[in-house]
Amino acid sequence: MTLPVSPFTLAADAEMLYLDRPFTERVARIAERGFQVEIWDWSAKDIDALTATGATFSSMTGYLTGDLTDPDGIDALLTSARESLDVAAELDCARLNLHGTGLDGKGLPVRPVEVATPAMWLTAADTLRRVAELGEAAGRVFTLENLNLAVDHPGTPFARAADTLALVRAVDSPYLRMNLDLYHAQIGEGNLIELCRRALPYLGEIQVADVPGRCEPGTGEIHYPAIASALDDLGYTGVVGLESWARDDSDAALDAFRSAFTPGADAAVAVTPPA
């Protein structure tokens, strides 16, 4: 019988899987398994070696320093966004990811903010318009990712999915979209299917991991097959990226991810005779 095929483009994050391998081998293994590849900070990586793997790169970090609201931070963000676009051209990477502010090596904001003021909101939207213009000139899309404040990224401005969506909607450019991270959204807001519905016109990508633990689908409380079915019903056909640790084995984590985001996969496996 013909096994079902996912209606989505599936990608996986090489920063969090196959941790016992050199980074370039992680990328190659994910690509061998039939997934597109996502990476974070590109500055310490061998770009030529990554290109030589033949992998399709779905997403990479779109800045190195800076933020959306401080004058010096804005200049730094725009400068490193231009540098990131040059690397994205080498990798032919379609999307470049942003956050509300720069994050340090532990994922904490370099400029923590308790409350974003109205002036900060206006400045952030203006900065993101300038980022979108850079993306348009280069023919690539920047995405703004929501984060969670309770566990991983306390003090990050514009972190909630509702905040990120509001900024992307305000800019309203096809070169600035939302990276809806459902792991972060579950911790911060919940109501994930309705959130997907509201964000649908502005989505550039969806990222997933289970809660708690940030491991692959099926290891926590989120019923990802139901979310996959809802996204399919909504007509979403874009990228779903696994940004998770592997609970035990990275191959098994990718299998679980593919199954969760391939409606009908469980039923097909159940009736497939043994080889």
C-alpha positions in Angstrom: 0.0 0.0 0.0 1.0 3.6 -0.4 1.9 5.3 2.9 0.4 8.7 3.5 2.6 11.8 2.8 2.6 14.8 5.1 0.7 17.8 3.6 3.4 20.0 5.2 7.0 20.7 4.5 8.8 19.1 7.5 12.1 20.5 8.8 14.3 19.7 11.9 16.7 21.7 13.9 20.3 20.5 13.7 21.2 22.4 16.9 19.1 20.0 19.0 19.4 16.5 17.4 22.3 14.0 16.9 24.3 15.9 19.5 27.0 13.1 19.5 28.0 14.1 16.0 29.9 17.0 14.5 27.5 19.7 13.3 27.9 19.1 9.6 27.2 15.4 10.1 24.0 16.4 12.0 22.9 18.4 9.0 23.7 15.6 6.6 21.8 13.0 8.7 18.7 15.1 8.9 18.7 15.7 5.2 19.2 11.9 4.6 16.1 11.3 6.6 14.1 13.5 4.1 13.8 16.7 6.2 14.8 20.2 5.5 17.3 21.6 8.0 17.2 24.5 10.4 20.2 26.2 12.1 20.7 29.0 14.6 23.8 31.2 14.8 25.7 30.9 11.6 28.7 32.9 12.5 30.8 30.0 14.0 29.8 27.4 11.3 31.6 26.3 8.2 29.2 27.6 5.6 31.0 25.9 2.7 30.8 22.5 4.5 27.1 23.0 5.2 26.5 23.8 1.5 28.4 20.7 0.5 26.0 18.5 2.4 23.3 19.1 -0.2 20.7 19.8 2.5 17.8 22.2 1.9 18.0 24.9 4.6 14.6 26.0 5.8 15.5 28.6 8.5 18.5 30.2 10.2 19.0 33.0 12.7 18.6 36.3 10.9 20.7 38.5 13.2 23.7 38.2 15.6 23.3 41.2 17.9 20.9 44.1 18.5 17.2 44.6 19.3 14.1 46.3 18.0 13.8 49.4 20.1 17.2 50.8 21.3 18.8 53.1 18.7 22.2 51.4 19.0 20.5 48.0 19.1 18.5 48.8 16.0 21.6 49.7 14.0 23.3 46.5 15.2 20.3 44.4 14.3 20.0 45.8 10.8 23.7 45.5 10.2 23.8 41.8 11.3 20.5 41.2 9.3 22.3 42.3 6.2 25.2 40.0 7.0 22.8 37.2 7.6 21.2 37.7 4.3 24.6 37.2 2.6 24.9 33.9 4.4 21.4 32.9 3.5 22.2 33.5 -0.1 25.1 31.1 0.2 22.9 28.4 1.8 19.9 29.3 -0.3 18.0 29.5 3.0 14.4 30.8 2.6 13.7 32.2 6.1 15.7 34.2 8.6 14.5 34.2 12.2 14.3 37.1 14.7 13.3 37.7 18.3 12.0 40.7 20.3 15.6 41.2 21.5 19.0 39.6 21.2 19.4 36.5 23.4 22.6 35.4 25.2 24.0 31.9 25.2 21.5 30.8 27.8 18.5 32.1 25.9 18.1 35.1 28.2 17.5 38.6 26.7 20.5 40.9 26.5 18.1 43.8 27.3 15.4 42.4 29.6 12.2 44.4 29.7 9.4 44.1 32.2 6.8 46.0 30.3 7.0 47.2 26.7 5.8 50.9 26.5 3.7 52.2 23.7 6.7 54.0 22.3 8.6 50.7 22.3 5.8 49.1 20.3 5.9 51.8 17.7 9.7 51.7 17.4 9.7 47.9 17.1 7.1 48.0 14.3 9.2 50.6 12.5 12.4 48.5 12.9 10.6 45.5 11.5 9.4 47.4 8.5 13.0 48.2 7.8 13.9 44.5 8.2 11.1 43.6 5.8 12.5 46.0 3.3 15.9 44.2 3.5 14.2 40.9 3.0 12.3 42.2 0.0 15.4 43.5 -1.7 17.1 40.1 -1.1 14.0 38.0 -2.0 14.0 36.3 1.4 11.6 36.3 4.3 12.3 37.2 7.9 10.2 35.6 10.6 9.5 36.9 14.1 9.3 34.1 16.7 7.2 34.1 19.9 9.0 32.8 23.0 7.8 31.9 26.5 8.6 34.0 29.6 7.8 31.5 32.3 10.5 28.9 31.6 13.0 29.7 28.9 13.2 33.4 28.1 12.1 35.7 31.1 12.2 39.4 30.4 12.0 39.1 26.6 9.9 41.9 25.1 7.2 41.1 22.5 7.5 37.4 23.5 3.9 36.2 23.6 2.4 34.8 20.4 -0.3 37.6 20.6 2.5 40.2 20.7 4.4 38.7 17.8 1.3 38.4 15.7 0.3 42.0 16.5 3.7 43.3 15.2 3.7 41.2 12.1 0.1 42.2 11.3 1.1 45.9 11.8 3.9 45.7 9.3 1.8 43.6 7.0 4.6 42.6 4.6 5.1 39.2 2.8 8.7 39.6 3.8 8.0 39.6 7.5 6.0 36.6 8.7 5.4 35.0 12.1 7.3 31.9 13.3 4.6 30.4 15.5 6.4 28.2 18.1 3.8 26.0 19.6 6.0 24.8 22.4 6.5 28.4 23.7 2.8 29.2 23.0 1.6 26.2 25.1 3.6 27.4 28.1 2.6 31.0 27.7 -0.9 31.0 26.3 -2.4 27.6 25.3 -5.5 27.3 23.0 -3.1 26.3 20.2 -5.6 25.4 17.5 -7.4 28.7 17.8 -4.0 30.5 17.9 -3.1 28.7 14.6 -6.4 29.9 13.1 -5.8 33.5 14.1 -2.2 33.5 12.9 -2.8 31.6 9.7 -2.7 34.6 7.2 0.6 35.7 8.7 2.4 32.4 9.2 5.9 31.9 7.7 6.6 28.8 9.7 5.4 26.7 12.7 7.8 25.2 15.1 7.0 22.4 17.5 8.2 20.5 20.6 6.2 18.9 23.5 5.6 20.3 26.9 7.1 19.8 29.4 10.7 18.9 28.5 10.9 20.3 25.0 11.2 16.9 23.3 9.5 15.4 20.3 5.7 15.0 19.9 4.3 12.3 22.0 6.5 12.9 25.0 4.3 15.5 26.7 0.8 17.0 27.0 0.3 18.5 23.5 -1.8 16.3 21.1 0.1 17.2 18.0 -1.9 14.9 15.6 -5.0 16.9 16.4 -3.1 20.1 15.6 -1.8 18.7 12.4 -5.3 17.7 11.3 -6.6 21.2 12.2 -3.8 22.8 10.2 -4.6 20.5 7.2 -8.3 21.5 7.5 -7.2 25.2 7.5 -5.3 24.7 4.3 -1.9 25.3 5.8 0.8 23.7 3.6 3.9 25.5 4.8 6.9 24.5 7.0 6.5 22.7 10.3 9.9 22.6 12.0 10.9 20.2 14.9 12.8 22.4 17.3 13.2 19.9 20.1 15.6 17.7 22.0 15.3 13.9 21.4 14.1 12.2 24.6 16.2 9.1 23.8 17.2 8.7 20.1 17.2 11.3 17.4 16.1 8.9 14.7 13.1 7.9 16.8 12.4 11.6 17.5 12.2 12.3 13.8 10.0 9.3 13.3 7.6 10.5 16.0 7.6 14.0 14.5 6.8 12.7 10.9 4.1 10.5 12.2 2.4 13.3 14.2 2.4 15.6 11.2 1.3 13.1 8.6 -2.5 12.7 9.1 -3.4 9.0 8.7 0.1 7.7 9.4 -0.8 5.8 12.5 -3.7 4.0 10.7 -1.4 3.2 7.8 1.2 1.7 10.1 -1.4 -0.3 11.8 -2.5 -2.1 8.7 0.8 -2.4 6.9 1.9 -6.0 6.9 5.4 -6.9 8.2 8.2 -7.0 5.7 
